[in-house]
Amino acid sequence: MTCPSVSGACLPALKLFTQRVEDHRNEQRCRQQQLDQPADQAAPSSQPPAA
């Protein structure tokens, strides 16, 4: 699909914008997956439990 209203001079900016949107969506998807994990798996404890 081509858009005649987008000039050739705008294409680099449009490509950059598209890449940033995709990067943002991927980051949000990753964060959502982390939130969806059970709490005991989301953040492994590096400290031993207090006795």
Backbone as CSV, one residue per row, in Angstrom:
resi,resn,N_x,N_y,N_z,CA_x,CA_y,CA_z,C_x,C_y,C_z
1,MET,0.846,-1.185,0.000,0.000,0.000,0.000,0.882,1.234,0.000
2,THR,0.653,2.112,-0.942,1.427,3.345,-0.998,0.526,4.523,-0.687
3,CYS,1.131,5.527,-0.128,0.386,6.729,0.223,0.976,7.893,-0.552
4,PRO,0.268,8.399,-1.545,0.834,9.469,-2.368,1.046,10.777,-1.620
5,SER,0.404,10.943,-0.450,0.569,12.198,0.282,1.870,12.234,1.086
6,VAL,2.550,11.100,1.219,3.811,11.067,1.950,4.940,11.269,0.954
7,SER,5.638,12.370,1.106,6.735,12.649,0.178,7.959,11.817,0.528
8,GLY,8.849,11.683,-0.430,10.080,10.928,-0.200,10.915,11.515,0.918
9,ALA,10.830,12.814,1.122,11.606,13.464,2.176,11.110,13.065,3.558
10,CYS,9.851,12.671,3.664,9.275,12.301,4.957,9.518,10.837,5.313
11,LEU,9.918,10.035,4.348,10.050,8.601,4.598,11.044,8.254,5.710
12,PRO,12.228,8.863,5.779,13.131,8.513,6.888,12.514,8.804,8.257
13,ALA,11.827,9.924,8.384,11.186,10.253,9.657,10.062,9.274,9.966
14,LEU,9.318,8.878,8.944,8.229,7.925,9.132,8.779,6.561,9.548
15,LYS,9.885,6.155,8.952,10.503,4.879,9.325,11.011,4.923,10.759
16,LEU,11.613,6.030,11.155,12.105,6.180,12.519,10.945,6.136,13.509
17,PHE,9.876,6.839,13.200,8.698,6.846,14.063,8.134,5.434,14.203
18,THR,8.025,4.724,13.086,7.498,3.359,13.106,8.373,2.454,13.968
19,GLN,9.683,2.585,13.845,10.602,1.764,14.645,10.441,2.071,16.131
20,ARG,10.292,3.339,16.477,10.119,3.702,17.892,8.810,3.158,18.446
21,VAL,7.749,3.211,17.650,6.460,2.667,18.086,6.577,1.160,18.317
22,GLU,7.223,0.462,17.398,7.389,-0.986,17.546,8.232,-1.318,18.769
23,ASP,9.297,-0.557,18.993,10.141,-0.779,20.170,9.339,-0.564,21.454
24,HIS,8.525,0.477,21.465,7.703,0.774,22.642,6.694,-0.348,22.885
25,ARG,6.071,-0.826,21.832,5.098,-1.919,21.975,5.768,-3.181,22.499
26,ASN,6.960,-3.478,22.017,7.682,-4.662,22.489,8.045,-4.527,23.965
27,GLU,8.468,-3.336,24.366,8.817,-3.100,25.766,7.582,-3.246,26.656
28,GLN,6.464,-2.693,26.215,5.223,-2.805,26.984,4.786,-4.264,27.090
29,ARG,4.934,-5.029,26.013,4.565,-6.445,26.029,5.420,-7.206,27.035
30,CYS,6.709,-6.892,27.065,7.621,-7.535,28.007,7.237,-7.195,29.448
31,ARG,6.937,-5.935,29.696,6.531,-5.530,31.046,5.233,-6.215,31.460
32,GLN,4.298,-6.339,30.531,3.030,-6.991,30.847,3.252,-8.464,31.177
33,GLN,4.149,-9.116,30.449,4.445,-10.517,30.740,5.060,-10.659,32.130
34,GLN,5.901,-9.702,32.518,6.495,-9.744,33.853,5.424,-9.571,34.918
35,LEU,4.446,-8.708,34.667,3.357,-8.513,35.624,2.463,-9.737,35.719
36,ASP,2.339,-10.455,34.626,1.477,-11.631,34.595,2.094,-12.843,35.290
37,GLN,3.407,-12.810,35.531,4.071,-13.926,36.199,3.678,-13.959,37.667
38,PRO,3.641,-15.145,38.256,3.396,-15.219,39.708,4.484,-14.469,40.469
39,ALA,4.145,-13.941,41.613,5.068,-13.100,42.383,6.350,-13.832,42.764
40,ASP,6.271,-15.130,43.057,7.469,-15.852,43.472,8.441,-16.083,42.320
41,GLN,7.999,-15.964,41.079,8.881,-16.143,39.934,9.327,-14.808,39.348
42,ALA,8.588,-13.757,39.582,8.866,-12.459,38.968,10.196,-11.882,39.446
43,ALA,10.491,-11.991,40.730,11.723,-11.424,41.277,12.400,-12.448,42.165
44,PRO,13.334,-13.196,41.623,14.031,-14.184,42.457,14.780,-13.500,43.588
45,SER,14.669,-14.051,44.744,15.291,-13.459,45.930,16.773,-13.776,45.970
46,SER,17.604,-12.764,46.120,19.041,-12.978,46.221,19.469,-13.054,47.697
47,GLN,18.545,-12.737,48.597,18.857,-12.784,50.013,18.155,-13.974,50.649
48,PRO,18.802,-14.639,51.602,18.135,-15.747,52.288,16.992,-15.216,53.154
49,PRO,15.964,-16.013,53.369,14.852,-15.551,54.196,15.302,-15.310,55.641
50,ALA,14.734,-14.290,56.240,15.082,-13.946,57.624,14.492,-14.993,58.550
51,ALA,15.291,-15.471,59.493,14.812,-16.531,60.406,14.438,-15.964,61.753
